[in-house]
Amino acid sequence: MMIRFEHVTKRLGRRNVLDDCSFEVEKGETFVIVGFSGAGKSVTLKHMVRLLTPDRGHVWVGDDLVSEARGKDLERIRSRFGYLFQSGALLQWLDVGQNVGLPLREHTNMSDAEIDALAMEKLKLVNLEEAWDKMPDSISGGMRKRVALARSLITKPEIILYDEPTSGLDPVTSRQIDKLIDDTRKQTGVTSIVVTHDLHSALAIGTRIAVLYEGQIVELSAPKDFVRSTNPVVQSFLEAQYLAKPAEGEKVAI
């Protein structure tokens, strides 16, 4: 087990965004969380690194109780994570190579040559070595997401959190990002937690898909079972993205 939520409740304003929410993420899987806007998907991610703390319940990262961690212990737990933000969050005044190497410059004593070598290695992993000296505003949205993924990998994290990784991208670029996420898991063994509205992406990359609804996980299943679910919340997601429940005996292309 890599991450475990135990009866987590979090109230924001007048609403329980998470309400006695429990689930586990296994090591090495791609765990995808879907839900309507405002369902608490990003709130769930923030609990994993204690940017938010439960009102009730516990959050574990491995053997560490992150929901109660402080100081050096919290820093150590957070160092196990990489992040891919919805916007990419690249610094506009740094070129691509500098952006990718930034976490090592901020948190290690490695030499510039060592950092540059590792940054280029990660850019090659996402097929962007030619963008080394380009500025973020001169490359496409899809390329910025790939640069951000390279940056998230440079510290060799055990876990990567993806917040809407295909948001704002065209369908072709979205599928390229999906492939990169899946290839990264296969090549590095990293555990991935993905928040997304894109069910095509969820079905393509998820080892399991969780539906967050009214503060709880109301469906948790592998893609092949997810598309056959009779849960009305799942069906509403499938229908909204023109993904129909397969007929009895029909093969499902995932």
Contacts in CASP RR format, 6 or more apart in sequence:
PFRMAT RR
TARGET T0000
AUTHOR 0000-0000-0000
METHOD contacts of the structure
MODEL  1
MMIRFEHVTKRLGRRNVLDDCSFEVEKGETFVIVGFSGAGKSVTLKHMVR
LLTPDRGHVWVGDDLVSEARGKDLERIRSRFGYLFQSGALLQWLDVGQNV
GLPLREHTNMSDAEIDALAMEKLKLVNLEEAWDKMPDSISGGMRKRVALA
RSLITKPEIILYDEPTSGLDPVTSRQIDKLIDDTRKQTGVTSIVVTHDLH
SALAIGTRIAVLYEGQIVELSAPKDFVRSTNPVVQSFLEAQYLAKPAEGE
KVAI
1 24 0 8 1.000
1 25 0 8 1.000
1 26 0 8 1.000
1 27 0 8 1.000
1 60 0 8 1.000
1 62 0 8 1.000
2 25 0 8 1.000
2 26 0 8 1.000
2 27 0 8 1.000
2 28 0 8 1.000
2 61 0 8 1.000
2 62 0 8 1.000
2 158 0 8 1.000
2 159 0 8 1.000
2 191 0 8 1.000
3 24 0 8 1.000
3 25 0 8 1.000
3 31 0 8 1.000
3 48 0 8 1.000
3 59 0 8 1.000
3 60 0 8 1.000
3 61 0 8 1.000
3 62 0 8 1.000
3 159 0 8 1.000
3 191 0 8 1.000
3 193 0 8 1.000
4 23 0 8 1.000
4 24 0 8 1.000
4 25 0 8 1.000
4 58 0 8 1.000
4 59 0 8 1.000
4 60 0 8 1.000
4 62 0 8 1.000
5 21 0 8 1.000
5 22 0 8 1.000
5 23 0 8 1.000
5 24 0 8 1.000
5 44 0 8 1.000
5 47 0 8 1.000
5 58 0 8 1.000
5 59 0 8 1.000
6 22 0 8 1.000
6 57 0 8 1.000
6 58 0 8 1.000
6 59 0 8 1.000
6 60 0 8 1.000
7 20 0 8 1.000
7 21 0 8 1.000
7 22 0 8 1.000
7 56 0 8 1.000
7 57 0 8 1.000
7 58 0 8 1.000
8 18 0 8 1.000
8 20 0 8 1.000
8 21 0 8 1.000
8 22 0 8 1.000
8 47 0 8 1.000
8 54 0 8 1.000
8 56 0 8 1.000
8 57 0 8 1.000
8 58 0 8 1.000
8 59 0 8 1.000
8 67 0 8 1.000
9 16 0 8 1.000
9 18 0 8 1.000
9 19 0 8 1.000
9 20 0 8 1.000
9 21 0 8 1.000
9 54 0 8 1.000
9 55 0 8 1.000
9 56 0 8 1.000
9 57 0 8 1.000
10 16 0 8 1.000
10 17 0 8 1.000
10 18 0 8 1.000
10 43 0 8 1.000
10 47 0 8 1.000
10 52 0 8 1.000
10 54 0 8 1.000
10 55 0 8 1.000
11 17 0 8 1.000
11 55 0 8 1.000
12 43 0 8 1.000
16 215 0 8 1.000
17 38 0 8 1.000
17 39 0 8 1.000
17 40 0 8 1.000
17 43 0 8 1.000
17 215 0 8 1.000
18 40 0 8 1.000
18 43 0 8 1.000
18 44 0 8 1.000
18 47 0 8 1.000
18 54 0 8 1.000
18 215 0 8 1.000
18 216 0 8 1.000
19 214 0 8 1.000
19 215 0 8 1.000
19 216 0 8 1.000
20 56 0 8 1.000
20 216 0 8 1.000
21 44 0 8 1.000
21 212 0 8 1.000
21 215 0 8 1.000
21 216 0 8 1.000
21 217 0 8 1.000
22 217 0 8 1.000
23 210 0 8 1.000
23 217 0 8 1.000
23 220 0 8 1.000
25 31 0 8 1.000
25 191 0 8 1.000
25 193 0 8 1.000
26 191 0 8 1.000
26 207 0 8 1.000
27 191 0 8 1.000
28 185 0 8 1.000
28 189 0 8 1.000
28 190 0 8 1.000
28 191 0 8 1.000
28 192 0 8 1.000
29 191 0 8 1.000
29 192 0 8 1.000
29 206 0 8 1.000
29 207 0 8 1.000
29 208 0 8 1.000
30 181 0 8 1.000
30 182 0 8 1.000
30 185 0 8 1.000
30 192 0 8 1.000
30 193 0 8 1.000
30 194 0 8 1.000
30 205 0 8 1.000
30 206 0 8 1.000
30 207 0 8 1.000
31 191 0 8 1.000
31 192 0 8 1.000
31 193 0 8 1.000
31 194 0 8 1.000
31 206 0 8 1.000
31 207 0 8 1.000
31 208 0 8 1.000
31 210 0 8 1.000
32 193 0 8 1.000
32 194 0 8 1.000
32 195 0 8 1.000
32 196 0 8 1.000
32 201 0 8 1.000
32 202 0 8 1.000
32 205 0 8 1.000
32 206 0 8 1.000
32 208 0 8 1.000
32 209 0 8 1.000
32 210 0 8 1.000
33 41 0 8 1.000
33 44 0 8 1.000
33 193 0 8 1.000
33 194 0 8 1.000
33 195 0 8 1.000
33 196 0 8 1.000
33 210 0 8 1.000
33 212 0 8 1.000
34 41 0 8 1.000
34 195 0 8 1.000
34 196 0 8 1.000
34 197 0 8 1.000
34 199 0 8 1.000
34 202 0 8 1.000
34 209 0 8 1.000
34 210 0 8 1.000
34 211 0 8 1.000
34 212 0 8 1.000
34 237 0 8 1.000
35 41 0 8 1.000
35 197 0 8 1.000
35 211 0 8 1.000
35 212 0 8 1.000
35 213 0 8 1.000
35 237 0 8 1.000
36 213 0 8 1.000
37 197 0 8 1.000
39 212 0 8 1.000
39 213 0 8 1.000
39 214 0 8 1.000
39 215 0 8 1.000
40 212 0 8 1.000
40 215 0 8 1.000
41 195 0 8 1.000
41 212 0 8 1.000
42 163 0 8 1.000
42 195 0 8 1.000
43 52 0 8 1.000
44 195 0 8 1.000
44 212 0 8 1.000
45 161 0 8 1.000
45 163 0 8 1.000
45 193 0 8 1.000
45 195 0 8 1.000
46 52 0 8 1.000
47 53 0 8 1.000
47 54 0 8 1.000
47 59 0 8 1.000
47 66 0 8 1.000
47 67 0 8 1.000
48 59 0 8 1.000
48 61 0 8 1.000
48 66 0 8 1.000
48 81 0 8 1.000
48 159 0 8 1.000
48 161 0 8 1.000
48 193 0 8 1.000
49 66 0 8 1.000
49 77 0 8 1.000
49 78 0 8 1.000
49 81 0 8 1.000
49 161 0 8 1.000
50 59 0 8 1.000
50 66 0 8 1.000
50 67 0 8 1.000
50 69 0 8 1.000
50 74 0 8 1.000
50 77 0 8 1.000
50 78 0 8 1.000
53 67 0 8 1.000
54 67 0 8 1.000
57 67 0 8 1.000
58 65 0 8 1.000
58 67 0 8 1.000
58 68 0 8 1.000
59 65 0 8 1.000
59 66 0 8 1.000
59 67 0 8 1.000
60 66 0 8 1.000
60 67 0 8 1.000
61 77 0 8 1.000
61 80 0 8 1.000
61 159 0 8 1.000
64 73 0 8 1.000
64 77 0 8 1.000
66 74 0 8 1.000
66 77 0 8 1.000
69 77 0 8 1.000
79 107 0 8 1.000
79 155 0 8 1.000
79 157 0 8 1.000
80 157 0 8 1.000
80 158 0 8 1.000
80 159 0 8 1.000
81 157 0 8 1.000
81 158 0 8 1.000
81 159 0 8 1.000
81 160 0 8 1.000
81 161 0 8 1.000
82 152 0 8 1.000
82 153 0 8 1.000
82 155 0 8 1.000
82 157 0 8 1.000
82 159 0 8 1.000
82 160 0 8 1.000
82 161 0 8 1.000
83 152 0 8 1.000
83 160 0 8 1.000
83 161 0 8 1.000
83 163 0 8 1.000
84 145 0 8 1.000
84 148 0 8 1.000
84 149 0 8 1.000
84 152 0 8 1.000
84 160 0 8 1.000
84 161 0 8 1.000
84 162 0 8 1.000
84 163 0 8 1.000
84 165 0 8 1.000
85 148 0 8 1.000
85 163 0 8 1.000
86 163 0 8 1.000
86 164 0 8 1.000
86 165 0 8 1.000
86 167 0 8 1.000
88 144 0 8 1.000
88 145 0 8 1.000
88 147 0 8 1.000
88 148 0 8 1.000
89 148 0 8 1.000
90 96 0 8 1.000
90 99 0 8 1.000
90 136 0 8 1.000
90 144 0 8 1.000
90 147 0 8 1.000
90 148 0 8 1.000
90 151 0 8 1.000
91 98 0 8 1.000
91 99 0 8 1.000
91 102 0 8 1.000
91 136 0 8 1.000
92 135 0 8 1.000
92 136 0 8 1.000
92 137 0 8 1.000
94 102 0 8 1.000
94 136 0 8 1.000
95 132 0 8 1.000
95 133 0 8 1.000
95 134 0 8 1.000
95 135 0 8 1.000
96 123 0 8 1.000
96 128 0 8 1.000
96 131 0 8 1.000
96 132 0 8 1.000
96 133 0 8 1.000
96 134 0 8 1.000
96 135 0 8 1.000
96 136 0 8 1.000
96 139 0 8 1.000
96 147 0 8 1.000
97 116 0 8 1.000
97 119 0 8 1.000
97 120 0 8 1.000
97 123 0 8 1.000
97 132 0 8 1.000
97 133 0 8 1.000
99 136 0 8 1.000
99 147 0 8 1.000
99 148 0 8 1.000
99 151 0 8 1.000
100 119 0 8 1.000
100 122 0 8 1.000
100 123 0 8 1.000
100 147 0 8 1.000
100 150 0 8 1.000
100 151 0 8 1.000
100 154 0 8 1.000
101 115 0 8 1.000
101 116 0 8 1.000
101 118 0 8 1.000
101 119 0 8 1.000
101 151 0 8 1.000
101 154 0 8 1.000
102 151 0 8 1.000
103 151 0 8 1.000
103 154 0 8 1.000
103 155 0 8 1.000
104 110 0 8 1.000
104 114 0 8 1.000
104 115 0 8 1.000
104 118 0 8 1.000
104 119 0 8 1.000
104 154 0 8 1.000
104 155 0 8 1.000
105 115 0 8 1.000
107 155 0 8 1.000
108 115 0 8 1.000
110 118 0 8 1.000
118 154 0 8 1.000
119 150 0 8 1.000
119 154 0 8 1.000
120 129 0 8 1.000
120 132 0 8 1.000
122 150 0 8 1.000
122 151 0 8 1.000
122 153 0 8 1.000
122 154 0 8 1.000
123 129 0 8 1.000
123 131 0 8 1.000
123 132 0 8 1.000
123 147 0 8 1.000
123 150 0 8 1.000
125 150 0 8 1.000
125 153 0 8 1.000
125 184 0 8 1.000
125 187 0 8 1.000
126 146 0 8 1.000
126 147 0 8 1.000
126 149 0 8 1.000
126 150 0 8 1.000
126 180 0 8 1.000
127 146 0 8 1.000
128 143 0 8 1.000
128 146 0 8 1.000
128 147 0 8 1.000
128 150 0 8 1.000
131 139 0 8 1.000
131 143 0 8 1.000
131 147 0 8 1.000
136 144 0 8 1.000
136 147 0 8 1.000
139 147 0 8 1.000
140 173 0 8 1.000
141 168 0 8 1.000
141 169 0 8 1.000
141 173 0 8 1.000
142 169 0 8 1.000
142 173 0 8 1.000
142 176 0 8 1.000
142 177 0 8 1.000
145 165 0 8 1.000
145 169 0 8 1.000
145 177 0 8 1.000
146 177 0 8 1.000
146 180 0 8 1.000
149 165 0 8 1.000
149 177 0 8 1.000
149 180 0 8 1.000
149 181 0 8 1.000
149 184 0 8 1.000
152 160 0 8 1.000
153 160 0 8 1.000
153 184 0 8 1.000
153 188 0 8 1.000
153 190 0 8 1.000
156 188 0 8 1.000
157 190 0 8 1.000
158 190 0 8 1.000
158 191 0 8 1.000
159 190 0 8 1.000
159 191 0 8 1.000
159 192 0 8 1.000
159 193 0 8 1.000
160 184 0 8 1.000
160 190 0 8 1.000
160 191 0 8 1.000
160 192 0 8 1.000
160 193 0 8 1.000
161 193 0 8 1.000
161 195 0 8 1.000
162 181 0 8 1.000
162 192 0 8 1.000
162 193 0 8 1.000
162 194 0 8 1.000
162 195 0 8 1.000
162 196 0 8 1.000
163 195 0 8 1.000
164 195 0 8 1.000
164 196 0 8 1.000
164 197 0 8 1.000
165 177 0 8 1.000
165 181 0 8 1.000
165 194 0 8 1.000
165 196 0 8 1.000
165 201 0 8 1.000
166 173 0 8 1.000
166 174 0 8 1.000
166 177 0 8 1.000
166 178 0 8 1.000
166 196 0 8 1.000
166 198 0 8 1.000
166 201 0 8 1.000
167 196 0 8 1.000
167 197 0 8 1.000
167 198 0 8 1.000
169 177 0 8 1.000
171 200 0 8 1.000
174 198 0 8 1.000
174 200 0 8 1.000
174 201 0 8 1.000
175 200 0 8 1.000
175 201 0 8 1.000
175 204 0 8 1.000
177 201 0 8 1.000
178 201 0 8 1.000
178 204 0 8 1.000
178 205 0 8 1.000
181 192 0 8 1.000
181 194 0 8 1.000
181 205 0 8 1.000
182 204 0 8 1.000
182 205 0 8 1.000
184 190 0 8 1.000
184 192 0 8 1.000
185 192 0 8 1.000
185 205 0 8 1.000
192 205 0 8 1.000
194 201 0 8 1.000
194 202 0 8 1.000
194 205 0 8 1.000
194 206 0 8 1.000
196 202 0 8 1.000
198 241 0 8 1.000
199 237 0 8 1.000
199 238 0 8 1.000
199 241 0 8 1.000
199 243 0 8 1.000
200 241 0 8 1.000
200 243 0 8 1.000
202 209 0 8 1.000
202 223 0 8 1.000
203 209 0 8 1.000
203 223 0 8 1.000
203 226 0 8 1.000
203 227 0 8 1.000
203 243 0 8 1.000
203 254 0 8 1.000
204 254 0 8 1.000
206 223 0 8 1.000
207 222 0 8 1.000
208 220 0 8 1.000
208 221 0 8 1.000
208 222 0 8 1.000
209 219 0 8 1.000
209 220 0 8 1.000
209 221 0 8 1.000
209 222 0 8 1.000
209 223 0 8 1.000
209 226 0 8 1.000
210 217 0 8 1.000
210 219 0 8 1.000
210 220 0 8 1.000
211 217 0 8 1.000
211 218 0 8 1.000
211 219 0 8 1.000
211 220 0 8 1.000
211 231 0 8 1.000
211 233 0 8 1.000
211 234 0 8 1.000
211 237 0 8 1.000
212 218 0 8 1.000
213 233 0 8 1.000
218 231 0 8 1.000
218 233 0 8 1.000
219 226 0 8 1.000
219 229 0 8 1.000
219 231 0 8 1.000
219 233 0 8 1.000
219 234 0 8 1.000
221 229 0 8 1.000
223 252 0 8 1.000
223 254 0 8 1.000
224 252 0 8 1.000
224 254 0 8 1.000
226 234 0 8 1.000
227 238 0 8 1.000
227 243 0 8 1.000
227 245 0 8 1.000
227 246 0 8 1.000
227 252 0 8 1.000
227 254 0 8 1.000
228 245 0 8 1.000
228 246 0 8 1.000
228 252 0 8 1.000
229 235 0 8 1.000
229 245 0 8 1.000
235 245 0 8 1.000
237 243 0 8 1.000
238 244 0 8 1.000
238 245 0 8 1.000
246 252 0 8 1.000
END
